[in-house]
Amino acid sequence: MKAKTIILLFAVLLAAGSISFAGDQKPFKGWVQAVGDPDFNVNPLDYQYLKDVILQRGWPAWAQIQLYQGVNNVGGASIHENAQMFYWDFVSPTIEFYEDSAITVANGDQIFVQIEAVYYVATGEFTATETVVGGTGRFEGAGGSLVVRSGVDKDGLPIVIYDGGYITTVGAAKKN
């Protein structure tokens, strides 16, 4: 009887999404909003992804660290520390930017993301490719691709909305 109860409980938890297995793909939803002023005292060469971009494109127009706070469905409340660098294209006109991001979720685990994006000055819209490249804790070895779009909060302030994509889970069965 105990075995049947354990199997039933396990099935309910699995169906509810609170247990994931290695290689599971979990949808990624949430939002973030910039907090505070950017810190311009940053050397993008200290971040391997940004260093690789500089080796291909040359030195950016400017670089900064920007903090974001938000919520997502895989880790709850989160703080994002993004090392960012920007390239102007006056002909298009666009601003291309690259980010090396560490997302710290409520329990202290981290998700590492590399971002390549283009902001279209004429329309105010942007497109972005966000690639999950690892993490710590339950996100160690994670991968995936996140979909974002711009939005506004209830006060009309800009936010970034995670509106799809996925993150893979790794390791043994883990509670999310």
Buried (B, 14 or more C-beta within 10 A) or exposed (E): EEEEEEEEEEEEEBEEEEBBEEEBEBBBBBBBBBEEEBEEEBEBEEBEBBEEBBEEEEEBEBBBBBBBBBBBBBBEEBBBBBBBBBBBEEEEEBBBBBBBBBBBBEEEBBBBBBBBBBBEEEEEEBEBBBBBBBBBBBBEEBBBBBBBBEEEEEEEEEBBBBBEBBBBBBBEEBEB
